[in-house]
Amino acid sequence: MNQTPSRPALLDVRGLSVTFDTERGPATVVRELDLTVAPGETVAVVGESGSGKSVTALAITRLIDYAGGRITGGQILFTDRTGRQRDLAIEPPETMRQLRGPDIAMVFQEPMTSLNPVLTVGAQIAEAITQHQGLNEKSAREEARRLLERVRIPEATRQLDRYPFQLSGGMRQRVMIAMALSCRPRLLIADEPTTALDVTVQAQVLRLMRSLQQELGMGLIFITHDMGVVAEMADRVVVMQHGRVVETGEVVELFTKPRHPYTKMLLDAVPVLGALADHPLPAPFIIGDEPHVEQDTVRHEATPVLELEGLTTRFDVRRGFRLVGRIHAAEQVSLTVAPGETLALVGESGCGKTTTGRSIIRLEQPLGGTIRVNGEDVSKLNPAREKRMRRAIQFIFQDPFASLDPRMTVGFSIAEPIHTHKLAHGPAVRERVQTLLGQVGLLPEHIDRYPHEMSGGQRQRVCIARALASEPSLIIADEAVAALDVSIRAQVVNLLMDLQTRLGLSYLFISHDMAVVERVSHRVAVMYLGQIVEIGPRQAVFGDPQHAYTRRLLAAVPVPDPARRSRHEGLDDSEVPSPLRRPNDMPVVAPLVRVGEGHFVARHSVGGMY
Amino acid sequence: MSATTIGTAAIRTPFGEFWRRFRTKRMALFSLGLIVVLVLAAALAPWIAPYDQATPDYDALLEGPTWAHLAGTDTYGRDIFSRMIWGGQVSLTVGFLSVVLGCVVGVSLGIISGFFGGWLDGLMMRIMDVMLAFPGILPAIAVVAILGPGIVNVIYAIALSAVPVFARLVRGTTLALKQTLYVQASRSIGVSRTKLMFVHILPGTMPAVIVYASLRMGTSILTAAALSFIGLGAQPPSPEWGAMLSDGRSYLGVADHVTIFPGMAILITVLAFNLLGDGLRDALDQKLRT
């Protein structure tokens, strides 16, 4: 810890240990943690899930008392606004209550659940103000409006009377930040504040937090798993693994000269946008000393495994019996996927990429358009055709735990497609399931496990094995790696690519993560407001983006390189328009214009963007 | 996020998970023990009952509790304690069979209604609403009035009044489970609707059904006793608990023990099932999550 002696630390955590009492005895989740934060400094705490970073934050605010944990060792020295140094590890709850808010504030990951759904935004901010500053109702409301303006919320006065559910995720997180800042805290702890947000919104919120921190001169502890965000935000970085600090250092130094192998591994596993800029073909992540292998699996001349023509899915919004609007989730979506090809469908939440995927396998009922699978039109389903389609296309969901029946063993879930499509009988089924487990890097004895007995990465492997069980030609992977830790994510992506090489699979890879998309895809389709606005070979779309939205999306991706900070100056605080339209207000859809070899772009206005 | 990964238990089965939670509920465990004792006593009545339940003893009419007759004797001098043991056979069987019957029919209707939805769901649920609109015992009385008094008809009557409650309960859970990702995932694989219903959705409704069934056992035994008490259920000389109450009604104030002891049997049994139900709810209603 290179703490300058002239500047006393705002927060000085020494040898902190936190223990949870479980049914199988005490479990120590944070061990002998040291951490200092100076006024005006940003310290990023990084680590994968279970590393103890959130618990550390809870311990500093002593919210740990309410989460079932105990501080079992160490000191948390904090200098409050009167200049008095206190040990937060031993302060009574009443003092802590007075410190939380005016001195230490916290922003959580999930902005929807941290706001009270039945109170207006204005009332909630005003409550925090009256609580700690003793202002009357009217001036508290005025202060609330000022705070909303400070976090760059447009039309602040109008937003005061809205409820959390009426705001977008990015706006809600801004409200949370406004509340946290209402008392001008000396220390702000942000626990994965942008993880649930889209990249462009994340970029906006990060920029906002940085400028507010400079304005207020507060200390900031920024907890994240995303090395890109770390590079964007931090002055100093603390890397945690299994409850211990494994490395700490200045951000540039840590990124350029990581000392601990775990830090090195974390940095290696981070997908870096632009890593394949000079390669036309996708290539797996390089883990350890593996060579760079190009993924040359596309069989262009063969019949496409999937052809969509003008696929349209809309959802009616009714109030009582009256149709008040339609969500145009997918408008005239056309694309093809060749055998052995990976087509990435990218875009932000609400752009219709998931609806497109779900419409293909009829989890949503499309309104129009044709879907051809291996040359066979499956738009009009009869039972036999449906069965063939359901065998040829498999779907992998974002949340592997939710997509496995918790009451059934992993073996049962993987065997289900085999039974359904009568691909094997009797003892051969079990053998086949064990082979599949082997193919996805799991062990034969995992067959009798339950989903809750496995880790997130293992569960997603189970889902992949299940998808492989029916010997499909196309797998639709809907944000299949988004919920996984970086190191696991790289492994699972490599597994998918390895399976493509060995089995000739095609993927429709639905993702918002541009860096992962660059790794896996041969071609990319960018969706915005239900339409494909740009589609083409990955190298062309990423290297020479033609649509304004594609450029915006690429610019927002955080780059894990602290030297290349603050590229976001061009990003405005505008919101993505809503795909909800009045019943007879049809969006403009026009054919895409060819701009290069297989590269097409929308030249008509989509939500005001060209 | 870190806090949730701490308690990852190495529990092998859903049942193991249930038992781990259930065994900490003392009241429920005690009730379960009590129910086991009651069931065993009823089942072993021919061997353990000190007297025959039907043999009169005209030398000992309406005798209070003594060491020879633990719960006293009734108007015919029959041993009340023995009759209570024998009566357990009737009361528990009626309770059990009516709940099982009502449960099977109600669960089937509920799952079909919730799964298919649409007009079928609307129609079935309106019928259930109508059935629910009658206060508890009234439809049962109506059924017995139509079919005629007797213990078998009481089973039908009580089962019928249990159907709408189970149907509503299961329909609600089915609606929720139908939307879960794992049901959608199975549907996307091409799993048939029957399999979706029976393999993925039905087990998910079971926790609520089990809890409600155990609570309903208490209610059913009580209803059966009530029907017997007003003369529509078990007929004399059956030692059904409600019928015994009815026998003693005329002697209240003269020989209270004739009603008190069968009443206690009903009270204890109903209470035991209710406490068991509460414990089961605590242990089962949580989501099976790590």
Interface residues (C-beta under 8 A of the other chain):
Chain A: F20 T22 E23 R24 A27 V29 S49 G50 S51 G52 K53 S54 V55 L58 A67 G68 G69 Q109 E192 I361 R362 L363 E386 K387 R390 R391 Q394 F395 F397 D399 A402 S403 L404 D405 P406 R407 M408 E416 P417 T420 H421 Y450 H452 E453 C463 R466 S470
Chain B: M1 S2 A3 T5 I6 G7 T8 A9 A10 I11 R12 T13 P14 R20 T180 L181 Y182 V183 Q184 A185 S186 R187 S188 I189 G190 V191 S192 K195 V199 H200 P203 G204 K287 L288 R289 T290
